[in-house]
C-alpha cells in the first residue's frame, strides 16, 4: 500500500470519488454529487487529496480542506470494498490528520454515516454538532478531534509508474 497526493481531478481520484458517491447513495439515499467538488479546496497549502494504491491500482482516497478557525474538514474518505478491514483506512486517516496538523490545523471535523462512528471514536473522535443543515442526524453524525503537532512524520509516497 502506498499513499500518494493527487489532484482531486486526476482520473484515479475521480473514479474513487464516484465510487464513494454510489456507495453513499445506496446506503443512505443521499450524498454530495462529485460535480459539486471545488478542486482548489484540496490543493496545498489549504488542503490535500490523497489516493491509496495497492501496486498501481487505486483502492482508496480521502482529503482535507481548510475551514475558518484553524479547522480542517476530512472528506471523501473511502476504501473500496475488496480492501477494507486491512488497516488502509486507518493509515489514510492518520496521514490526513498529520498533514492537516503540519499545515496549521488544530481541529478536525468529519461527517460520517452512523455505522462509522465506532471506528472514528476508536481513534479519538468525539460527537459534535452537525455542520450540514441538510443532513439527517438519524443517518449522519458529525465528529471532531483536536490536533497536536507531531514530530518525525513520514513523507508520502511517489506516484506509481
Secondary structure, 3 states (H helix, E strand, C coil): CEEEECCCCCHHHHHHHHHHHHHHHHHHCCCCCHHHCCHHHHCCCCEEEEEEEECCEEEEEEEEEEECCCEEEEEEEEECHHHCCCCHHHHHHHHHHHHHHHCCCCEEEEEEEHHHHHHHHHCCCEEECCCCCCCCCCCEEEEEEECCCCCCCCCCCCCCC
